Amino acid sequence: MFRVSRLTDYATVVMTCIAAHPGDVLSTAQIAEEAHLELPTVSKLLKSLGHAGLVDSFRGVNGGYRLARPAQQISLADIVEAIEGPLGMTECTLSEGQCDREAQCSVRGSWQRINHVLDNALRTMSLADMLRPVAPPATASAALTELKGRTAS
């Protein structure tokens, strides 16, 4: 099964928590409580998100974290890359020369196409979009149709 890591999932929860309080500076403890996550996990995530330039940190009695830019300007890809690194379904979708079988590979182009669709979907979905409730698609084909519609625009 292909899926994002638990930490990446938690990072989106942390970021949506912060985004739900635009302009406010939230303490790590406030974020952990609201997100229902352990304090050490939230601290670790905030450090990575800060290094990626997605959150700003403030020291002192009233210190904490807030978004570094508006939620509409932060894509889901930004969050995933902050935790996971570059987006790539396979090694060859990240860069050439990573696989000994690259020259005779018959599926490389297909994986690159799939990677492109996924990359576009994650770059199209903003943190602000993640705050909006969405009804789940009725079927997998409906989800694919919605995804194609997002990446076409």
N, C-alpha and C positions, 0 to 999 in steps of 0.2 A: 504494500500500500504506500502510495506517495503522500506525504503530508509534511507540514512544517514541524519543526521541533517544538517541544513543550515550552521552552524559553521564548521562542518567537511568538507563540500563541499568547503567552503571558505578557510579552512586550506590547502587543496590540491592546491588551486589556489595560495595561498601565497607561499607555498613550491615550486611549479613549477616556480614561478616568481624568487625566490631566486636561484633555481637550474639553471635557464637560464643564470645566471651570475656567473659561478664557480670561486671561489677565491675572488670575489668582496665582499666588505662590503657595504650593502645597508641600507639606512636610512628607518625608518618606513614610512616616507612621500613618499619616492621613491617607496617602495613596494605598498603602498596604491594607489598611482597614477597609477602605471603599472598594478595592479590587478583590478583597478576600484572598490575599496572597501573603505568604510569609515575608517578614521584614527583610531577612538576608537576601531573599530572591529579588525583591523589589530594589534593594540597594545595588545589587549586581547589575540588574537591567538598566537602572538609571545611569550607572557609570558608562555602560556601552552606548546608551542612547545619547548621553552627553558628549562622548567622544565622536559620535557621528554627527553632532551639531543639530540634533533634533530637540533637545531640551536644554534650557539654561539653568544653572544652579546658582543659588544664593546662600551665602554663609550667614551665621548669626542667629540670634534668638528667633527672629521671624523668617529665617532662611527656609529654603526648600527648592522646589522645581516648578517651572512653567514651560510651555512650549516655546521653542526658539523662533518659530514663525507661525502664522495662522494655520489652523488645522486643514484648511482647503489647499494649502501649499505643501503639505506633507503627504506623500503617497504611501500606500501600503508597501511598495517596493523599497522605499527609504527605510522603513522599519525592519523589513525582512533582511535587507542588506546590512543593517547595523548589527544584527545578531548573528546572521548566517554567513555573511560575506556575499560575493557576487552571485547573481542568480544564474543557475545553470542546471538543466536536467541531467546532462551528461558532461564528462570532461571536455568533449570536443565542441560543446556549445559555448564554452567559456573562451577557449583559444585553440588555435591550431597547434599541432605537434605534440599533443598530450597523450596520444594513443598510438601504439605501434601498428595498429590495424587501420589507421585512418585512410590510407591510400586505396585500400580495397574494400572499404566499408560501404555497404549498400543502403544503410539506414541513417547515415549521418545527416543528410539533407532533411529527412523527415523529423529527426530529433531537433534540428535547428529550427524548423518551422513551428514545431510544438513549443519549443522554448520561447520563440518570438511571441506567440499568442499569449502564453502565460506571463511573460514579461510585460506585454502591453496591458493585460488585465490588471496586474498589480500596480502599474504606473498610472492607470486610469482611475483606480479606486483611491480616493483621498481619505485621510483620517476623519474629515468632516462627514464623508459618506458613511463611514463605519458607525457614526453616532446615530444615523437614521435607521429606524426599524424597517426591516425588509421581510416581506412574506416569503417563505421558502418556495422555490420553484416546485411545481408538481412532479416533474420528471427530470431525469438527467438530460434529455434532449431539450427541455425548456431552459435548463441552466446553460447549456451550450449555446442555444439561440441568444440568450441574454448576453453571454460573454462575447459572442461574435458581434452583437450590436454595439457593445461598449468599445470594442477594439476597432470597429470600422469608422467610428467618429473621431 
